[in-house]
């Protein structure tokens, strides 16, 4: 993977359709580039049993590969861990330190089985890797859709996927004073624009900041 220009890509999300991420099976797939103004990774965490703390990673890049006829898809979302934003600067700094303490420069979430009920994708099985941590996960596909955008005159695809993570299994250790408890709900929001064939080879390149 090429390094992102202007910043270090520190986390990767990979979405693979059907039953494998076999690149050969996706040879006929179209490439869709993520739009950074419409693609984010959100998270939610219980605060003191009173409310839900919500935040997101503001800066992401990546692509989707989708073969409509074969019902196969693959995607990559790269996010900057230092772009975490909860609206609380002290907590943001603590989260950056905790994530950096894992010693990883890349986190990887991979969907290895995405089943369709007709045209509707269902639950997906996958794994999350962060440094030496490698966890099996199950993601819910909230929705996934493609259509011809009348303004761009190109096909666009997008969707939302979510799962719950145990912070202790990720090695996240925060000051108890932040009073955050229970699982973290992770929500992945992606929208992507179909690219011309000559742009396919550069699908892994990240946008400059």
C-alpha positions in Angstrom: 0.0 0.0 0.0 1.3 3.4 -0.9 1.8 5.9 2.0 -0.7 8.7 2.2 0.6 12.1 1.0 0.8 14.7 3.7 0.0 12.3 6.6 0.6 8.8 7.7 -2.4 6.5 7.2 -2.6 4.7 10.5 -5.7 2.5 10.3 -7.2 0.4 7.5 -10.7 -1.0 7.1 -11.2 -3.7 4.5 -14.6 -4.9 3.3 -14.8 -8.1 1.3 -17.9 -9.4 -0.2 -19.3 -12.9 -0.6 -17.1 -15.7 0.9 -13.6 -14.5 0.1 -11.2 -11.6 -0.6 -9.7 -13.4 -3.5 -8.4 -10.6 -5.8 -8.8 -12.9 -8.8 -12.5 -13.2 -8.1 -12.8 -9.4 -8.3 -10.9 -9.0 -11.6 -14.0 -7.7 -13.3 -15.0 -5.4 -10.4 -15.5 -1.7 -10.8 -13.5 0.7 -8.6 -15.2 3.4 -6.6 -13.1 6.0 -4.8 -14.3 7.1 -1.3 -15.4 10.7 -1.0 -13.7 12.1 2.2 -16.5 14.5 2.9 -19.1 11.7 3.0 -17.0 8.8 4.5 -16.3 8.6 8.2 -15.8 6.1 11.0 -18.0 6.9 14.0 -18.0 5.4 17.5 -20.2 5.5 20.5 -19.3 4.7 24.2 -21.4 4.7 27.4 -20.5 7.6 29.7 -21.1 7.1 33.4 -24.3 5.3 32.7 -25.9 8.6 31.9 -25.4 9.2 28.2 -23.6 8.1 25.1 -20.3 9.7 24.2 -20.0 9.9 20.4 -17.1 10.7 18.2 -15.5 10.0 14.9 -12.3 9.9 12.9 -12.5 12.9 10.6 -10.0 12.0 7.9 -10.4 8.8 5.9 -9.6 7.7 2.3 -9.9 4.5 0.4 -12.0 2.6 -2.2 -14.6 0.0 -2.9 -14.4 -2.7 -5.6 -17.8 -4.1 -6.5 -18.8 -6.7 -9.1 -22.6 -6.4 -9.4 -23.1 -9.5 -11.5 -20.9 -11.8 -9.4 -22.3 -10.2 -6.1 -18.7 -9.7 -4.9 -17.2 -6.7 -3.3 -14.1 -5.4 -1.5 -13.2 -2.1 0.0 -10.5 -0.3 2.0 -10.9 2.6 4.4 -7.8 4.2 5.7 -8.3 6.5 8.7 -5.9 8.7 10.6 -6.0 7.8 14.3 -4.8 11.3 15.1 -8.0 12.7 13.6 -10.1 11.3 16.4 -12.7 13.9 17.5 -15.1 13.6 20.4 -15.4 17.4 21.0 -13.4 16.9 24.2 -9.7 17.8 23.6 -8.4 16.0 26.7 -10.2 12.8 25.8 -9.0 13.1 22.2 -5.4 13.3 23.4 -5.9 10.3 25.7 -7.4 8.2 22.9 -4.5 9.1 20.7 -2.0 8.0 23.4 -3.9 4.8 24.1 -4.1 3.8 20.4 -0.5 4.7 19.9 0.5 2.5 22.9 -0.5 -0.6 20.9 2.6 0.0 18.9 0.6 -0.5 15.6 0.8 1.9 12.7 -2.1 0.1 10.9 -5.4 -1.5 12.2 -7.2 -3.8 9.8 -10.8 -4.8 9.7 -11.7 -7.3 7.1 -15.1 -8.7 6.1 -14.5 -12.2 4.8 -18.1 -13.3 4.4 -20.9 -10.9 3.2 -24.1 -12.8 2.3 -26.9 -11.3 0.2 -30.6 -12.0 0.6 -31.6 -11.2 -2.9 -30.1 -7.7 -3.5 -29.8 -6.9 0.2 -26.5 -7.7 2.0 -26.9 -9.3 5.4 -24.5 -9.7 8.4 -20.8 -10.0 7.6 -18.1 -12.1 9.3 -14.6 -10.7 9.6 -11.7 -9.9 11.8 -10.0 -6.9 13.3 -6.2 -6.6 13.6 -4.3 -4.0 15.6 -0.7 -4.7 16.1 -0.4 -8.2 17.6 -4.2 -8.2 18.3 -6.3 -10.2 15.8 -10.0 -10.6 16.7 -12.9 -12.3 14.9 -15.8 -9.8 14.5 -19.4 -9.8 13.2 -20.6 -6.7 11.4 -24.1 -5.7 10.6 -24.8 -4.3 7.2 -27.2 -1.4 7.9 -27.6 -0.7 4.2 -25.7 -0.8 0.9 -26.8 0.8 -2.4 -25.5 2.0 -5.8 -27.1 4.4 -8.3 -26.3 6.8 -11.2 -25.7 10.3 -9.7 -27.4 12.8 -12.0 -24.9 15.6 -11.1 -21.7 13.6 -11.4 -23.0 11.5 -14.3 -21.2 8.5 -12.6 -22.4 5.6 -10.6 -21.9 6.0 -6.8 -22.0 3.3 -4.2 -22.2 3.6 -0.4 -23.2 1.9 2.7 -23.0 1.7 6.5 -21.6 -1.2 8.6 -21.5 -1.5 12.4 -20.1 -3.7 15.1 -19.4 -3.7 18.8 -15.9 -3.9 20.2 -14.7 -4.7 23.7 -12.1 -1.9 24.5 -10.1 -4.3 26.7 -9.4 -6.7 23.8 -8.0 -3.7 21.9 -5.6 -2.8 24.6 -7.3 0.6 25.2 -6.6 1.8 28.7 -8.0 5.2 29.6 -7.9 7.1 32.9 -10.9 6.0 35.0 -11.8 9.7 35.4 -13.2 9.7 31.9 -15.9 7.2 33.2 -16.4 5.3 29.9 -17.8 1.8 30.2 -19.0 -1.1 28.2 -18.5 -2.0 24.5 -17.7 0.5 21.8 -20.2 0.7 19.0 -18.3 1.2 15.7 -20.1 2.6 12.7 -18.5 2.8 9.2 -20.0 5.2 6.8 -18.8 5.1 3.2 -19.8 6.8 -0.1 -17.7 6.3 -3.2 -17.6 7.4 -6.9 -17.0 5.0 -9.8 -13.6 5.6 -11.4 -12.4 5.4 -15.0 -10.6 2.1 -15.9 -7.2 3.9 -16.1 -7.6 5.0 -12.5 -8.1 1.5 -11.2 -4.4 0.8 -10.6 -4.1 3.7 -8.3 -7.1 2.7 -6.1 -4.9 2.4 -3.0 -3.6 6.0 -3.2 -4.9 8.3 -0.5 -5.9 11.9 -1.1 -3.6 14.7 -0.1 -4.5 16.8 2.9 
